[in-house]
Amino acid sequence: MALTITFTSKNMTKSKYDEVLRRLDAAGAAAPRGRLFHTCFGPADQLRVVDVWNSQAEFDAFGAVLMPILGSLGVDPGTPDVQPQHNSIKG
């Protein structure tokens, strides 16, 4: 069952988000296995993220790469809200 995961960070700025993406790309994790959807939204000084993942295991594997990057940038992602996906409609 797919999972929808929402991150509400208190300090994710546009510049930090862009740097996270750059570092994920450098680590070969820009398009991780199992991630079905990603969006980042909100004010430039308080961005939020929503991801949809195939499984908890694939999300956890990505977290092993992501969390050290966030930590090195001083980003506190907060506690992720993990919910089972009920439905998804494309287009």
Buried (B, 14 or more C-beta within 10 A) or exposed (E): EBBBBEBBBEBBBBEBBEBBBEBBEEEEBEEBEBBBEBEBEEEEEEBBBBBBBBEEEBBEBBBEBBEEBBEEBEBEBBEBEEEEBEEEEEE
